[in-house]
C-alpha cells in the first residue's frame, strides 16, 4: 500500500527534532504520534480474499506542529517497501508498531506536509489487553477491520489515537461479487477485469478507531429517514431474516435519538451486520455501526447513540472512555423508560442493590473502580465505565431535573460536535449549565470515588 502526506519543507536555519513515537496516552502510551496533526487520509486498497492479502496506496495530508527532522506513523505488521516525502525518497525504519520516516529536508512548524508509504501483506489481528480481538478480522469470504482502541494500524498507517481526527477517502478494489463497505458516503462503484472498486468518502472528522472496512457477501439496502437522512445498511448474506425485525426499528430509533440528543452529526446513518462471530462485540463505527451477527434493539440503540457520544464528541484520551460508554448505556436506559420498560431511576436502583447480578463477584465488579479512572488498559471496557458511568448521568438528572438535564446532554453534543473533550471539560460544562446546583458530591463519590457510594 502507498501512503502519501503533503509537506511544506523548510530550508536552512531551522533546528527540527523528531516527532514523538506516542502521545503518552495514560493507558496506551505508544498510541498516536507527536509532531503533526492529520487533516485527511486517502486510502486506495486492493484486497484478495485468497490469502487475505492487502495492497494499495494511502495518502495522508497533515500539518506539522513543530519543526520536524522525522515523524512516526502507527503501523502493525505489513511489509513497507518504500516511503517518499514530497515525491522524494525518504529513509524509514520499523520498530514494533512504529514506522519512523526521515524526510529529505526538515519540515517547518505550521506547514502542511505529505508522505507516501508503499506497503502490502496480510493484515494482522491485534489482541487487546482485555483479550478481545481487533485490527483485521478475517471472515470466510473477506474480512472486517475494527479499530477500538488501536486496531486501525493493522490496515493503514496513521496517527492512531482518538485525539487526532481527520476526513477520509477510502477506495477498495475486490473481486466481482463481493461488497466493500466503509464509512461515510459511497461515491462510486465501478467494475473492470473481474474486479469492482468501491469509493467511500467521510467528509466529517473521524477518529481512526471508528474507521471500518467490511468485505464479503453483503445484501445492501438504501432508504431515508423521515427528515431525509440517507440510510445505508449492509447485512452479511444469511443474516437478513435474523436482522430484519430489529433493523426495521432503525428509523424509529434515529428519530427518538435526534429528539433526545439533538441533530444527527453525520451525513448518513445505517448499520453493518457482519457474519456471526466475526467479532466478540458490536462497535460504533462512524455513520454505520458494526454488529457481529444480528443485533438486538438495545445494542442498536447503544451503538447509534455513540454517533453523538464517542464518534462526534470524541474522548481526548482513553481515560475518558466513560464519556462514550456511560452515555450510550444511559441511552439504553432512556429507551426502556420511553418504550414501556423500567424508568432510568428504577434501573439505577436495581444496579445499586445488585438485583441484576447472580453472584457477589458480579455485583462487586461495578464498584471496582470509578468510571473516570479505569484501573488500566485492560479495564477501559469494564462495567464501571458503562454502568457506573450511566449512573453518574442519572445522578446529574436527579439534581437538575429533566429540562436542564436534556439541555445539558444536547448542548454537550452540540458544543463539542466533531471535536475532542475530556472529563474535566464535561464537569465544567455541567456546572456552567446549572450554576445554582452543587455537583461536588457526584464528582467525588460517583465519578472519581473508590468503592460503592454510601447513599444512592
C-alpha positions in Angstrom: 0.0 0.0 0.0 1.1 3.6 -0.7 0.6 6.4 1.8 1.1 10.0 0.9 1.4 13.1 3.2 1.6 16.7 1.7 4.6 18.5 3.1 6.0 22.0 3.1 9.7 21.5 3.6 11.9 24.1 5.2 15.3 25.3 4.3 18.4 26.0 6.3 18.3 27.6 9.7 15.5 25.5 11.1 16.5 23.3 14.0 14.0 20.5 14.0 13.6 17.5 16.3 12.0 14.1 15.8 8.3 13.8 16.4 7.1 11.7 19.3 6.5 8.0 19.0 3.3 8.3 21.0 1.1 10.9 22.6 1.6 9.4 26.0 -2.0 8.3 26.5 -2.3 7.2 30.1 -3.5 3.7 29.0 -1.9 3.3 25.6 1.3 5.4 25.7 2.5 4.1 22.3 -0.7 5.1 20.5 -0.6 8.1 18.2 2.4 10.2 17.4 3.6 13.7 18.3 4.7 16.5 16.0 1.9 16.6 13.5 -1.9 16.7 13.1 -3.6 14.8 10.2 -6.2 16.5 8.2 -7.0 13.8 5.6 -6.4 10.2 4.8 -6.7 9.0 1.2 -6.5 5.2 1.1 -6.5 3.2 -2.1 -6.6 -0.5 -1.3 -6.9 -3.8 -3.1 -7.9 -7.0 -1.2 -7.5 -10.6 -2.3 -9.6 -12.9 -0.1 -7.4 -15.9 -1.1 -4.6 -15.4 1.3 -6.2 -12.3 2.8 -3.7 -10.1 1.1 -4.0 -6.3 1.2 -2.1 -3.9 -1.1 -2.6 -0.3 -2.1 -1.9 3.4 -1.7 -2.7 5.6 1.3 -2.3 9.4 1.2 -2.2 11.5 4.3 -2.3 15.2 4.5 -1.1 16.7 7.7 0.2 19.8 9.4 3.5 19.9 11.4 3.0 21.1 14.9 6.8 21.5 15.5 9.9 21.7 13.3 10.4 18.0 12.4 13.5 16.1 11.3 11.5 12.9 11.5 7.9 11.7 12.2 6.3 8.4 13.1 3.3 6.6 11.8 1.5 3.7 13.6 1.6 0.5 11.5 1.5 -3.0 12.9 2.6 -5.8 10.6 2.5 -5.4 6.8 5.6 -5.0 4.7 6.8 -1.5 3.8 8.6 -1.3 0.5 9.2 2.4 0.3 8.4 5.8 1.6 8.6 9.2 -0.2 8.0 12.7 1.2 7.1 15.4 -1.2 7.9 13.0 -4.0 11.4 12.3 -2.8 12.6 9.1 -1.3 12.7 9.2 2.5 14.6 6.9 4.9 12.5 4.8 7.2 12.8 2.1 9.8 10.4 -0.2 11.7 10.3 -0.9 15.4 7.1 -2.7 16.6 4.1 -0.6 15.7 6.3 2.4 14.9 7.2 3.4 11.3 9.7 6.2 11.6 10.1 8.4 8.5 13.0 10.8 7.9 12.3 13.2 5.1 15.0 14.6 2.8 14.5 18.0 4.3 13.2 19.2 7.7 9.6 20.2 8.0 8.6 23.6 9.2 6.2 24.0 12.1 2.7 25.1 10.8 3.4 23.8 7.2 1.3 21.2 5.6 3.1 18.0 4.5 2.6 14.8 2.6 4.3 11.4 2.6 3.9 8.3 0.6 4.3 4.8 2.1 4.1 1.7 -0.1 3.1 -1.4 1.8 1.4 -4.8 1.4 0.9 -8.1 3.1 -1.6 -9.9 5.3 -3.1 -7.5 7.9 -2.8 -8.8 11.4 -5.4 -9.4 14.2 -4.5 -7.5 17.3 -5.3 -8.8 20.8 -6.2 -6.1 23.3 -5.1 -6.0 26.9 -8.6 -7.3 27.8 -8.2 -10.2 25.5 -10.6 -9.0 22.8 -9.5 -9.0 19.1 -9.5 -6.1 16.7 -7.5 -4.9 13.7 -8.1 -7.2 10.7 -10.6 -10.0 11.5 -10.7 -12.5 8.6 -14.0 -14.0 7.6 -14.9 -16.9 5.3 -15.3 -14.6 2.2 -13.3 -11.5 3.2 -12.7 -9.6 6.4 -13.7 -6.8 8.8 -11.5 -4.0 10.0 -12.3 -2.8 13.6 -10.2 -0.3 15.4 -11.1 0.2 19.1 -8.7 1.0 20.7 -5.7 0.5 18.5 -6.7 -1.8 15.6 -6.7 0.7 12.7 -2.9 0.4 12.5 -3.4 -3.1 11.2 -4.7 -1.9 7.8 -3.4 1.6 7.3 -0.6 3.7 8.7 -1.5 6.8 10.5 -1.8 8.7 13.8 -3.8 6.1 15.6 -5.2 8.0 18.6 -8.7 9.5 19.2 -7.2 13.0 19.7 -6.3 13.3 16.0 -9.4 13.2 13.8 -9.4 13.6 10.1 -11.5 13.2 6.9 -11.2 10.1 4.8 -11.4 8.9 1.2 -11.3 5.1 1.0 -11.1 3.3 -2.3 -11.3 -0.5 -2.2 -11.0 -3.0 -5.1 -12.3 -6.5 -4.6 -13.2 -9.5 -6.8 -16.6 -9.1 -8.5 -19.5 -10.3 -6.4 -18.0 -9.0 -3.1 -19.1 -5.8 -1.4 -16.7 -3.4 0.3 -18.4 -1.2 2.9 -16.7 1.7 4.7 -17.7 4.9 6.5 -19.3 8.0 5.0 -20.9 8.0 1.6 -20.4 5.6 -1.4 -19.3 8.0 -4.1 -18.9 5.5 -6.9 -18.8 1.8 -7.8 -17.1 0.6 -11.0 -16.1 -2.8 -12.4 -13.3 -3.8 -14.8 -11.5 -7.0 -15.5 -13.4 -9.1 -12.9 -12.9 -6.7 -10.1 -15.1 -4.0 -8.5 -13.9 -0.7 -6.9 -15.9 1.0 -4.2 -15.1 4.6 -3.4 -16.2 5.9 0.0 -15.8 9.4 1.4 -16.1 10.6 5.0 -16.4 14.4 5.0 -16.8 14.8 8.7 -13.8 14.4 11.0 -13.4 10.8 12.2 -11.2 9.2 14.8 -9.1 6.3 13.5 -10.6 3.8 15.9 -14.1 4.2 14.4 -12.9 3.8 10.8 -14.0 0.5 9.3 -13.9 -1.7 6.3 -16.1 -4.8 5.7 -15.5 -7.0 2.7 -17.6 -10.0 1.8 -21.0 -11.0 0.5 -23.5 -8.4 1.9 -27.0 -7.6 1.0 -27.4 -3.8 0.6 -30.5 -1.7 1.3 -30.8 2.0 0.9 -33.5 4.3 2.3 -34.0 7.6 4.0 -35.4 8.7 7.4 -38.4 11.0 7.7 -36.1 14.0 7.6 -34.3 12.8 4.5 -31.1 11.4 6.1 -29.7 8.6 3.9 -29.7 5.1 5.5 -27.2 2.5 4.1 -27.5 -0.9 5.6 -25.2 -3.9 4.7 -26.2 -7.3 6.0 -24.0 -10.4 5.6 -25.7 -13.0 3.4 -27.6 -15.3 5.6 -28.3 -12.8 8.3 -31.2 -10.9 6.7 -34.0 -12.8 8.3 -32.5 -12.7 11.8 -31.8 -9.0 11.5 -35.0 -7.8 9.7 -37.2 -7.1 12.8 -34.6 -5.1 14.7 -33.2 -3.2 11.7 -36.7 -2.2 10.8 -36.7 -0.1 14.0 -33.6 1.9 12.9 -35.6 4.9 11.6 -37.7 4.9 14.8 -34.6 4.8 16.9 -32.9 7.5 14.9 -36.0 9.8 15.3 -36.1 9.1 19.1 -32.3 9.8 19.5 -32.4 13.0 17.5 -35.3 14.2 19.7 -33.3 13.4 22.8 -29.7 14.2 21.7 -30.1 16.8 19.1 -29.4 16.9 15.3 -27.6 13.8 13.9 -24.0 14.9 13.5 -23.2 13.0 10.2 -24.3 12.9 6.6 -25.8 9.4 6.7 -26.6 6.6 9.1 -27.1 2.8 8.9 -25.6 -0.4 10.0 -23.2 -3.2 9.0 -24.2 -6.7 10.2 -21.3 -9.0 9.7 -21.2 -12.8 9.9 -21.9 -14.2 13.3 -18.8 -14.5 15.5 -16.8 -12.3 13.1 -16.1 -10.3 16.3 -17.0 -10.7 20.0 -18.6 -7.3 20.2 -20.5 -4.5 18.4 -18.7 -1.3 17.6 -19.8 2.3 17.0 -18.0 2.6 13.6 -18.8 6.1 12.3 -22.0 6.5 10.2 -23.0 2.8 10.4 -22.2 0.8 13.5 -20.8 -2.8 13.1 -22.6 -5.8 14.6 -21.3 -9.3 14.7 -24.5 -11.1 13.6 -28.0 -9.9 14.1 -28.2 -7.2 16.9 -30.9 -6.7 19.5 -32.8 -3.5 19.9 -30.8 -2.3 23.0 -27.5 -2.8 21.2 -28.7 -0.9 18.2 -29.8 1.9 20.5 -26.5 1.9 22.2 -24.3 2.0 19.1 -26.4 4.6 17.4 -26.2 6.8 20.5 -22.4 6.6 20.1 -22.6 8.6 16.9 -23.2 11.6 19.1 -21.2 10.5 22.2 -17.9 9.0 21.1 -17.9 9.5 17.3 -18.8 13.2 17.1 -17.7 14.1 20.6 -14.6 12.0 20.9 -12.6 11.5 24.0 -9.3 13.3 24.3 -7.7 10.2 25.7 -8.7 6.6 26.5 -9.0 7.6 30.2 -12.2 9.4 29.2 -13.9 6.2 27.9 -16.9 6.7 30.2 -17.9 9.7 28.1 -18.6 7.2 25.3 -19.9 4.2 27.2 -21.7 5.9 30.1 -23.7 8.0 27.6 -24.5 5.1 25.3 -25.5 2.9 28.2 -27.7 5.7 29.6 -29.3 5.9 26.1 -30.5 2.3 26.6 -32.0 3.3 30.0 -33.8 6.2 28.4 -35.1 3.9 25.6 -36.5 1.5 28.1 -38.1 4.4 30.0 -39.8 5.8 26.9 -40.8 2.4 25.4 -42.7 0.6 28.2 -39.8 -0.6 30.3 -38.4 0.5 33.7 -37.6 4.1 34.3 -34.0 5.1 34.4 -34.3 5.6 38.1 -35.5 2.1 38.5 -32.6 0.8 36.5 -30.3 2.8 38.7 -31.8 1.4 41.9 -31.6 -2.2 40.7 -27.9 -1.7 39.8 -27.2 -0.1 43.2 -28.8 -3.0 45.0 -27.2 -5.6 42.8 -30.5 -7.0 41.6 -29.2 -7.8 38.1 -26.3 -10.0 39.2 -26.2 -13.7 40.0 -23.2 -13.5 42.3 -21.4 -11.2 44.7 -18.4 -11.1 42.4 -20.5 -9.7 39.6 -22.2 -7.3 42.0 -18.8 -6.0 43.2 -17.4 -5.6 39.7 -19.4 -2.4 39.1 -17.7 -0.8 42.1 -14.2 -2.0 41.3 -13.0 1.5 40.3 -14.5 4.9 39.4 -15.6 5.5 35.8 -13.3 8.4 35.3 -10.3 6.4 36.5 -10.2 2.9 34.9 -7.7 0.7 36.6 -5.6 0.1 33.5 -5.8 -0.6 29.7 -7.4 -4.0 30.3 -10.4 -2.4 32.1 -11.5 0.6 30.0 -14.5 -1.5 28.8 -15.5 -3.0 32.1 -18.8 -2.5 34.0 -17.8 0.6 35.9 -17.2 2.6 32.7 -20.6 1.5 31.3 -23.0 1.1 34.2 -21.5 3.3 36.8 -20.8 5.9 34.1 -24.6 5.9 33.3 -25.3 6.2 37.0 -23.3 9.4 37.0 -25.7 10.8 34.4 -28.7 9.7 36.4 -27.4 11.5 39.4 -27.0 14.7 37.4 -30.6 14.3 36.1 -31.8 13.8 39.7 -30.0 17.0 40.7 -31.1 19.3 37.9 -34.4 17.9 36.7 -35.4 16.8 33.2 -35.5 20.1 31.4 -32.0 21.2 32.4 -30.7 17.6 32.0 -31.7 17.4 28.4 -30.3 20.9 27.8 -27.0 19.5 29.2 -26.7 16.4 27.1 -27.9 18.1 23.9 -25.7 21.1 24.5 -22.7 18.9 25.3 -23.1 17.1 21.9 -23.5 20.5 20.1 -20.7 22.3 21.8 -18.1 19.7 21.1 -19.5 18.5 17.7 -16.8 16.8 15.6 -14.2 17.6 18.3 -12.5 16.1 21.4 -13.3 16.5 25.1 -12.3 15.1 28.4 -13.9 14.5 31.8 -12.8 17.9 33.1 -14.5 19.6 30.1 -17.7 17.7 30.9 -17.9 18.5 34.6 -17.1 22.2 33.9 -19.9 22.2 31.2 -22.4 20.7 33.7 -21.5 23.2 36.4 -21.9 26.1 33.9 -25.3 24.9 32.7 -26.6 24.6 36.3 -24.6 27.1 38.4 -27.1 27.0 41.2 -26.5 23.3 41.9 -23.8 21.6 43.9 -22.2 18.7 42.0 -19.2 18.2 44.3 -20.7 15.1 45.9 -21.5 13.5 42.5 -17.9 14.1 41.2 -16.3 13.0 44.5 -18.4 9.9 45.2 -19.7 8.7 41.8 -17.3 9.9 39.1 -13.9 9.8 40.9 -14.6 8.0 44.2 -13.4 4.5 45.0 -15.9 1.9 46.1 -19.6 1.9 46.4 -21.1 5.3 47.4 -22.9 5.1 50.7 -26.1 6.6 49.5 -27.8 6.1 46.1 
